[in-house]
Amino acid sequence: MQYYYGKNFIKSLKAAFVSGGPAQRGAKKIREIIGGIHTGDKTPFKNFRTTDWGETRLKNCIKYKLDENYRLV
């Protein structure tokens, strides 16, 4: 499996974290996933469920539901 994040990802993650509320909860979950990836966890997404409809616009991608308003593709 390959992981990729765009040039604005870290900046957006930091902004979400400092904004508080649901954005901060989503950012915490993403940090948990990134931590698992960096420590060599073979299943960093094991505690996260996929969305009901998936991601059809991008081939070979999985869309995870972080909470009611935030998704990770």
C-alpha positions in Angstrom: 0.0 0.0 0.0 1.2 3.5 -0.8 0.4 6.7 1.1 0.5 10.1 -0.3 -0.4 13.5 1.0 -0.5 16.8 -0.9 1.6 19.9 -0.3 -1.1 21.6 1.9 -2.0 18.5 4.0 0.2 19.2 7.0 -0.8 22.9 7.0 -4.5 22.0 6.8 -4.1 19.3 9.5 -2.6 21.9 11.9 -5.3 24.4 11.2 -8.0 21.8 11.9 -6.4 20.9 15.1 -6.2 24.4 16.5 -9.7 25.3 15.4 -11.2 22.9 18.0 -14.5 21.0 18.0 -15.2 18.4 15.3 -12.2 19.6 13.2 -9.9 18.9 16.1 -11.4 15.5 16.7 -10.9 14.6 13.0 -7.3 15.9 13.1 -6.6 13.7 16.1 -7.8 10.7 14.3 -5.6 11.5 11.3 -2.6 12.0 13.6 -3.4 8.5 15.0 -3.3 7.0 11.5 -0.1 8.8 10.5 1.5 7.7 13.8 0.6 4.1 12.9 2.0 4.4 9.4 5.3 5.9 10.7 5.7 3.2 13.4 5.3 0.4 10.9 1.8 -0.7 11.9 0.6 -3.0 9.1 -3.1 -2.0 9.7 -3.1 1.7 10.7 -6.7 2.1 9.6 -8.1 -0.9 11.7 -10.1 1.4 14.0 -11.7 3.4 11.2 -14.6 2.5 9.1 -15.0 3.2 5.4 -17.8 5.5 4.1 -21.1 4.0 2.9 -20.5 5.0 -0.7 -16.7 4.7 -1.0 -14.7 6.9 -3.4 -15.5 6.3 -7.1 -13.8 9.4 -8.5 -10.3 8.0 -7.7 -9.2 4.5 -8.7 -7.7 2.3 -6.1 -8.5 4.6 -3.2 -10.4 4.0 0.0 -12.5 6.7 1.7 -12.6 6.6 5.6 -15.3 8.4 7.7 -13.6 10.2 10.5 -16.8 11.7 11.9 -20.0 13.2 10.5 -18.2 16.0 8.7 -14.7 14.7 7.9 -13.4 12.1 5.5 -9.9 10.8 4.6 -9.3 9.4 1.1 
